[in-house]
Amino acid sequence: MRDIVVFSGSAHRAFATRICDHLGIELSPVDIKRFSNDCLQAQLLANCRQRDVYLVQPLCPPTQEHLMELLLMIDAARGASAAQITAVMPHFAYARSDKKDASRISLGGRLVADLLDTSGADRALTMALHAPQVHGFFSMPVDHLTAIGVLADHFRDHDLTDTVVVSPDLGNAKTATQFARLLALPVAAGAKQRIADDRVVIDAIVGDVDGKRAIVLDDEIATGGSIVQLLDKLAERGCPSAAVACTHGLFTGPAVDRLRGHPLISEVVTTDTVPPPPGWPELQVRSVAGLFAEAIARIHAGESVSSLFDGVDPTHAPPQPKLPIG
C-alpha cells in the first residue's frame, strides 16, 4: 500500500491537523510565498513521489486566495510525481454558482471544477455541496460527505418534545427530512425568494410549526439573512424558541451580531469545515475531521466511502476495523 501524505493550505490548518491526528500521521509542511508582484508560490516540503497526496483546503474567505493556493499545491504535487492527488475541500464555495438563472452569467461551480481537473487533481473529497447537480460538474471522482448525522447527535440528549425541523427553503427540504428522520421529528420548510446575494424574502412556511420549538437546519450560513427572515415567520406562528444548525458556518458580515443576540435563538450549532468566527464563545462547533479521516483511509484502501453513511447516520454506522496507514 502506498504511503499517505497530507498537506494543508492556509485556510484551515487546524482542521487538517485534526484529520492527521485521526489517521495517526503528521501533517506535512507547505511553504506558501507571496512575491512582490502579488503572485503566490506553493512548495510542498515532503516527498510526494508515488504517494497518495491529500491537499486540505476549504474554499472559505478569502476564497480566491485559498482557491489559488489549492491549485498551486495540486500543480506542485503533480510535478513531484504523486501517485494520486485528492483535493480535500470541506467547503466548496462555488457550489452556489450552479445554474444559469440570468443572461450571460458565469457558472463558477463548473469552472472551478474544471480548474481543479486541469491543475492535476485525480479526485475530490468534499462535504454538503449546495445542490446535487454540482457533483456533475466534476469530471473526476467526487466523494461527497454529509454532516447531518453529526449534527443530529448534538440534539439526541435534548428535550425534543413539540419540536419540528425547519428548512429555510424547499431546496434543502430533502436534507432536512433526512435529518428529521434521525431524530424522529416532523419537518417543515420556508418558501424563500432570493432578491439579492444578501436579501431574501420568505413568504410562508409549509408545514405545521404553530406553537412548536424549532431546529432550523441549513447547509451554509453566510450573512444570516435567510435565518432571520425565517425566525420572523416562526415567531408569527407562535414558535417560542429555535436552535440553528448548519454544516458550513461562514458567518460573514453582520451574521454574528444578527444571530448571537437574536431573542428567539436558543443555540447555534455548526461544524468545523471552516474556521469559527472569533469572539463567539457560545457557538457550538462539532468536528467532522473524523469523518474526513475515515473517508481518506477508505479511499487509500480502495474501500467504500458511501457505506460510511449507511442509514444517513455516520456516528452509528457499522464499526469498521482500523486501517493501516503507510
C-alpha positions as a Python dict, from the first residue, in 0.01 Angstrom:
ca = {
    (1, 'M'): (0, 0, 0),
    (2, 'R'): (136, 340, -98),
    (3, 'D'): (205, 595, 176),
    (4, 'I'): (-38, 875, 256),
    (5, 'V'): (92, 1231, 281),
    (6, 'V'): (-134, 1518, 387),
    (7, 'F'): (-69, 1888, 324),
    (8, 'S'): (-271, 2196, 415),
    (9, 'G'): (-303, 2541, 268),
    (10, 'S'): (-351, 2843, 492),
    (11, 'A'): (-734, 2826, 502),
    (12, 'H'): (-777, 2587, 796),
    (13, 'R'): (-460, 2415, 916),
    (14, 'A'): (-624, 2323, 1248),
    (15, 'F'): (-876, 2106, 1062),
    (16, 'A'): (-602, 1935, 861),
    (17, 'T'): (-414, 1866, 1185),
    (18, 'R'): (-726, 1701, 1333),
    (19, 'I'): (-755, 1479, 1026),
    (20, 'C'): (-392, 1374, 1065),
    (21, 'D'): (-443, 1305, 1436),
    (22, 'H'): (-723, 1062, 1347),
    (23, 'L'): (-505, 896, 1082),
    (24, 'G'): (-206, 874, 1315),
    (25, 'I'): (27, 1063, 1080),
    (26, 'E'): (199, 1402, 1081),
    (27, 'L'): (73, 1696, 876),
    (28, 'S'): (342, 1766, 616),
    (29, 'P'): (464, 2124, 580),
    (30, 'V'): (392, 2363, 292),
    (31, 'D'): (577, 2685, 213),
    (32, 'I'): (344, 2942, 57),
    (33, 'K'): (512, 3265, -50),
    (34, 'R'): (383, 3590, -192),
    (35, 'F'): (615, 3772, -426),
    (36, 'S'): (644, 4150, -462),
    (37, 'N'): (418, 4140, -768),
    (38, 'D'): (144, 3973, -553),
    (39, 'C'): (186, 3631, -717),
    (40, 'L'): (169, 3322, -496),
    (41, 'Q'): (401, 3023, -493),
    (42, 'A'): (344, 2690, -314),
    (43, 'Q'): (621, 2442, -229),
    (44, 'L'): (542, 2103, -73),
    (45, 'L'): (816, 2025, 181),
    (46, 'A'): (778, 1646, 190),
    (47, 'N'): (838, 1367, -58),
    (48, 'C'): (537, 1301, -284),
    (49, 'R'): (682, 1052, -533),
    (50, 'Q'): (444, 757, -583),
    (51, 'R'): (249, 854, -270),
    (52, 'D'): (-119, 930, -220),
    (53, 'V'): (-131, 1306, -165),
    (54, 'Y'): (-424, 1477, 12),
    (55, 'L'): (-442, 1857, -1),
    (56, 'V'): (-676, 2001, 263),
    (57, 'Q'): (-818, 2343, 181),
    (58, 'P'): (-1175, 2466, 239),
    (59, 'L'): (-1268, 2741, -6),
    (60, 'C'): (-1368, 2994, 260),
    (61, 'P'): (-1296, 3371, 269),
    (62, 'P'): (-1071, 3500, 128),
    (63, 'T'): (-1199, 3244, -122),
    (64, 'Q'): (-996, 3344, -426),
    (65, 'E'): (-670, 3336, -229),
    (66, 'H'): (-746, 2991, -92),
    (67, 'L'): (-854, 2859, -431),
    (68, 'M'): (-529, 2974, -590),
    (69, 'E'): (-327, 2816, -310),
    (70, 'L'): (-505, 2486, -370),
    (71, 'L'): (-444, 2495, -744),
    (72, 'L'): (-75, 2567, -690),
    (73, 'M'): (-42, 2284, -438),
    (74, 'I'): (-209, 2043, -681),
    (75, 'D'): (30, 2152, -955),
    (76, 'A'): (327, 2108, -721),
    (77, 'A'): (213, 1756, -626),
    (78, 'R'): (169, 1660, -991),
    (79, 'G'): (517, 1788, -1071),
    (80, 'A'): (653, 1587, -777),
    (81, 'S'): (526, 1257, -928),
    (82, 'A'): (246, 1192, -678),
    (83, 'A'): (65, 864, -746),
    (84, 'Q'): (-279, 1012, -672),
    (85, 'I'): (-381, 1367, -578),
    (86, 'T'): (-702, 1434, -385),
    (87, 'A'): (-833, 1786, -331),
    (88, 'V'): (-994, 1778, 15),
    (89, 'M'): (-1236, 2071, 21),
    (90, 'P'): (-1453, 2053, 334),
    (91, 'H'): (-1635, 2359, 197),
    (92, 'F'): (-1668, 2411, -180),
    (93, 'A'): (-1765, 2778, -202),
    (94, 'Y'): (-1855, 2794, -570),
    (95, 'A'): (-2128, 2533, -529),
    (96, 'R'): (-2382, 2817, -515),
    (97, 'S'): (-2290, 2917, -871),
    (98, 'D'): (-2467, 2614, -1014),
    (99, 'K'): (-2730, 2736, -1262),
    (100, 'K'): (-2782, 2981, -1544),
    (101, 'D'): (-3056, 3197, -1391),
    (102, 'A'): (-2970, 3521, -1574),
    (103, 'S'): (-2843, 3623, -1916),
    (104, 'R'): (-2469, 3594, -1984),
    (105, 'I'): (-2394, 3469, -1631),
    (106, 'S'): (-2095, 3255, -1538),
    (107, 'L'): (-2119, 2906, -1393),
    (108, 'G'): (-1848, 2934, -1130),
    (109, 'G'): (-1906, 2587, -986),
    (110, 'R'): (-1832, 2415, -1317),
    (111, 'L'): (-1537, 2645, -1393),
    (112, 'V'): (-1367, 2575, -1059),
    (113, 'A'): (-1423, 2200, -1106),
    (114, 'D'): (-1252, 2229, -1447),
    (115, 'L'): (-964, 2424, -1292),
    (116, 'L'): (-908, 2150, -1034),
    (117, 'D'): (-901, 1890, -1310),
    (118, 'T'): (-666, 2092, -1530),
    (119, 'S'): (-426, 2157, -1242),
    (120, 'G'): (-385, 1782, -1191),
    (121, 'A'): (-627, 1664, -921),
    (122, 'D'): (-736, 1300, -958),
    (123, 'R'): (-1035, 1316, -724),
    (124, 'A'): (-1217, 1548, -485),
    (125, 'L'): (-1341, 1497, -131),
    (126, 'T'): (-1596, 1746, -3),
    (127, 'M'): (-1898, 1789, 224),
    (128, 'A'): (-2255, 1919, 182),
    (129, 'L'): (-2249, 2061, -168),
    (130, 'H'): (-2517, 2327, -208),
    (131, 'A'): (-2707, 2133, -476),
    (132, 'P'): (-2687, 1777, -617),
    (133, 'Q'): (-2613, 1896, -971),
    (134, 'V'): (-2278, 2043, -860),
    (135, 'H'): (-2148, 1687, -826),
    (136, 'G'): (-2195, 1652, -1201),
    (137, 'F'): (-1967, 1949, -1273),
    (138, 'F'): (-1663, 1737, -1187),
    (139, 'S'): (-1505, 1514, -1450),
    (140, 'M'): (-1310, 1336, -1173),
    (141, 'P'): (-1447, 1107, -898),
    (142, 'V'): (-1604, 1301, -609),
    (143, 'D'): (-1667, 1164, -261),
    (144, 'H'): (-1946, 1372, -110),
    (145, 'L'): (-1979, 1354, 270),
    (146, 'T'): (-2268, 1464, 492),
    (147, 'A'): (-2267, 1610, 842),
    (148, 'I'): (-2633, 1556, 928),
    (149, 'G'): (-2555, 1253, 1146),
    (150, 'V'): (-2301, 1454, 1346),
    (151, 'L'): (-2546, 1744, 1383),
    (152, 'A'): (-2828, 1508, 1479),
    (153, 'D'): (-2611, 1357, 1752),
    (154, 'H'): (-2580, 1702, 1908),
    (155, 'F'): (-2956, 1710, 1966),
    (156, 'R'): (-3006, 1350, 2083),
    (157, 'D'): (-2982, 1441, 2452),
    (158, 'H'): (-3211, 1747, 2414),
    (159, 'D'): (-3576, 1751, 2512),
    (160, 'L'): (-3737, 1737, 2168),
    (161, 'T'): (-4099, 1743, 2280),
    (162, 'D'): (-4313, 1956, 2045),
    (163, 'T'): (-4013, 2024, 1820),
    (164, 'V'): (-4008, 2049, 1441),
    (165, 'V'): (-3715, 2060, 1197),
    (166, 'V'): (-3744, 2359, 963),
    (167, 'S'): (-3555, 2416, 638),
    (168, 'P'): (-3517, 2781, 527),
    (169, 'D'): (-3613, 2683, 171),
    (170, 'L'): (-3770, 2399, -25),
    (171, 'G'): (-3440, 2319, -198),
    (172, 'N'): (-3291, 2199, 131),
    (173, 'A'): (-3607, 2013, 233),
    (174, 'K'): (-3475, 1667, 138),
    (175, 'T'): (-3172, 1704, 365),
    (176, 'A'): (-3394, 1846, 642),
    (177, 'T'): (-3623, 1543, 603),
    (178, 'Q'): (-3329, 1303, 645),
    (179, 'F'): (-3214, 1499, 950),
    (180, 'A'): (-3565, 1497, 1097),
    (181, 'R'): (-3591, 1120, 1044),
    (182, 'L'): (-3276, 1066, 1252),
    (183, 'L'): (-3443, 1249, 1541),
    (184, 'A'): (-3796, 1114, 1477),
    (185, 'L'): (-3930, 1466, 1429),
    (186, 'P'): (-4169, 1628, 1177),
    (187, 'V'): (-4033, 1863, 912),
    (188, 'A'): (-4137, 2198, 761),
    (189, 'A'): (-3981, 2435, 508),
    (190, 'G'): (-3987, 2804, 420),
    (191, 'A'): (-4092, 2930, 78),
    (192, 'K'): (-3794, 3152, 1),
    (193, 'Q'): (-3731, 3400, -276),
    (194, 'R'): (-3378, 3542, -310),
    (195, 'I'): (-3381, 3910, -412),
    (196, 'A'): (-3003, 3957, -399),
    (197, 'D'): (-2697, 3787, -254),
    (198, 'D'): (-2774, 3926, 93),
    (199, 'R'): (-3151, 3981, 62),
    (200, 'V'): (-3420, 3715, 78),
    (201, 'V'): (-3793, 3708, 133),
    (202, 'I'): (-3966, 3413, 300),
    (203, 'D'): (-4334, 3436, 207),
    (204, 'A'): (-4466, 3141, 407),
    (205, 'I'): (-4378, 2823, 592),
    (206, 'V'): (-4500, 2491, 456),
    (207, 'G'): (-4580, 2254, 742),
    (208, 'D'): (-4713, 2255, 1096),
    (209, 'V'): (-4496, 2481, 1312),
    (210, 'D'): (-4764, 2657, 1520),
    (211, 'G'): (-4653, 2688, 1882),
    (212, 'K'): (-4366, 2441, 1838),
    (213, 'R'): (-3999, 2477, 1911),
    (214, 'A'): (-3783, 2462, 1601),
    (215, 'I'): (-3449, 2328, 1486),
    (216, 'V'): (-3359, 2534, 1180),
    (217, 'L'): (-3127, 2337, 951),
    (218, 'D'): (-2930, 2487, 661),
    (219, 'D'): (-2628, 2372, 463),
    (220, 'E'): (-2449, 2708, 484),
    (221, 'I'): (-2494, 3032, 676),
    (222, 'A'): (-2317, 3339, 540),
    (223, 'T'): (-2476, 3670, 645),
    (224, 'G'): (-2765, 3503, 829),
    (225, 'G'): (-3032, 3695, 635),
    (226, 'S'): (-3233, 3386, 543),
    (227, 'I'): (-3226, 3261, 901),
    (228, 'V'): (-3351, 3592, 1045),
    (229, 'Q'): (-3632, 3605, 787),
    (230, 'L'): (-3734, 3252, 880),
    (231, 'L'): (-3722, 3327, 1252),
    (232, 'D'): (-3956, 3623, 1200),
    (233, 'K'): (-4206, 3391, 1030),
    (234, 'L'): (-4169, 3133, 1306),
    (235, 'A'): (-4234, 3400, 1570),
    (236, 'E'): (-4555, 3494, 1389),
    (237, 'R'): (-4664, 3130, 1418),
    (238, 'G'): (-4604, 3123, 1794),
    (239, 'C'): (-4266, 2948, 1799),
    (240, 'P'): (-4118, 3001, 2150),
    (241, 'S'): (-3752, 2920, 2062),
    (242, 'A'): (-3532, 2790, 1785),
    (243, 'A'): (-3195, 2619, 1763),
    (244, 'V'): (-2999, 2691, 1445),
    (245, 'A'): (-2779, 2422, 1288),
    (246, 'C'): (-2567, 2427, 974),
    (247, 'T'): (-2275, 2242, 817),
    (248, 'H'): (-2077, 2542, 691),
    (249, 'G'): (-2080, 2827, 942),
    (250, 'L'): (-1918, 3108, 745),
    (251, 'F'): (-2090, 3383, 949),
    (252, 'T'): (-1975, 3671, 733),
    (253, 'G'): (-2067, 4041, 758),
    (254, 'P'): (-2341, 4103, 1017),
    (255, 'A'): (-2411, 3733, 1080),
    (256, 'V'): (-2260, 3708, 1429),
    (257, 'D'): (-2445, 4017, 1557),
    (258, 'R'): (-2769, 3903, 1393),
    (259, 'L'): (-2765, 3553, 1538),
    (260, 'R'): (-2580, 3592, 1868),
    (261, 'G'): (-2828, 3843, 2006),
    (262, 'H'): (-3150, 3715, 1848),
    (263, 'P'): (-3417, 3667, 2117),
    (264, 'L'): (-3564, 3352, 1957),
    (265, 'I'): (-3236, 3159, 1917),
    (266, 'S'): (-3152, 2913, 2194),
    (267, 'E'): (-2822, 2797, 2040),
    (268, 'V'): (-2627, 2792, 1714),
    (269, 'V'): (-2453, 2468, 1612),
    (270, 'T'): (-2212, 2422, 1322),
    (271, 'T'): (-1919, 2204, 1218),
    (272, 'D'): (-1550, 2278, 1174),
    (273, 'T'): (-1544, 2263, 790),
    (274, 'V'): (-1439, 2629, 807),
    (275, 'P'): (-1269, 2822, 1091),
    (276, 'P'): (-1514, 2956, 1350),
    (277, 'P'): (-1553, 3333, 1384),
    (278, 'P'): (-1365, 3498, 1670),
    (279, 'G'): (-1547, 3639, 1971),
    (280, 'W'): (-1837, 3394, 1982),
    (281, 'P'): (-1767, 3152, 2270),
    (282, 'E'): (-2130, 3034, 2282),
    (283, 'L'): (-2110, 2889, 1932),
    (284, 'Q'): (-2131, 2509, 1939),
    (285, 'V'): (-1883, 2351, 1696),
    (286, 'R'): (-1897, 1979, 1617),
    (287, 'S'): (-1594, 1831, 1445),
    (288, 'V'): (-1624, 1634, 1120),
    (289, 'A'): (-1248, 1575, 1095),
    (290, 'G'): (-1302, 1212, 1195),
    (291, 'L'): (-1537, 1160, 900),
    (292, 'F'): (-1283, 1306, 659),
    (293, 'A'): (-1005, 1095, 809),
    (294, 'E'): (-1213, 778, 774),
    (295, 'A'): (-1302, 872, 416),
    (296, 'I'): (-933, 926, 336),
    (297, 'A'): (-842, 589, 490),
    (298, 'R'): (-1112, 416, 284),
    (299, 'I'): (-1009, 589, -39),
    (300, 'H'): (-650, 485, 30),
    (301, 'A'): (-752, 123, 92),
    (302, 'G'): (-991, 108, -204),
    (303, 'E'): (-1296, 63, 21),
    (304, 'S'): (-1645, 211, 4),
    (305, 'V'): (-1690, 566, 129),
    (306, 'S'): (-2069, 574, 85),
    (307, 'S'): (-2112, 288, 333),
    (308, 'L'): (-1978, 526, 598),
    (309, 'F'): (-2323, 683, 589),
    (310, 'D'): (-2542, 374, 598),
    (311, 'G'): (-2873, 495, 740),
    (312, 'V'): (-2754, 856, 689),
    (313, 'D'): (-2611, 836, 1039),
    (314, 'P'): (-2229, 828, 1036),
    (315, 'T'): (-2185, 804, 1413),
    (316, 'H'): (-2394, 489, 1429),
    (317, 'A'): (-2269, 326, 1109),
    (318, 'P'): (-2141, -31, 1148),
    (319, 'P'): (-1799, -32, 1321),
    (320, 'Q'): (-1505, -50, 1084),
    (321, 'P'): (-1165, -210, 1152),
    (322, 'K'): (-864, 12, 1188),
    (323, 'L'): (-696, 65, 852),
    (324, 'P'): (-315, 55, 826),
    (325, 'I'): (-157, 376, 703),
    (326, 'G'): (176, 356, 520),
}
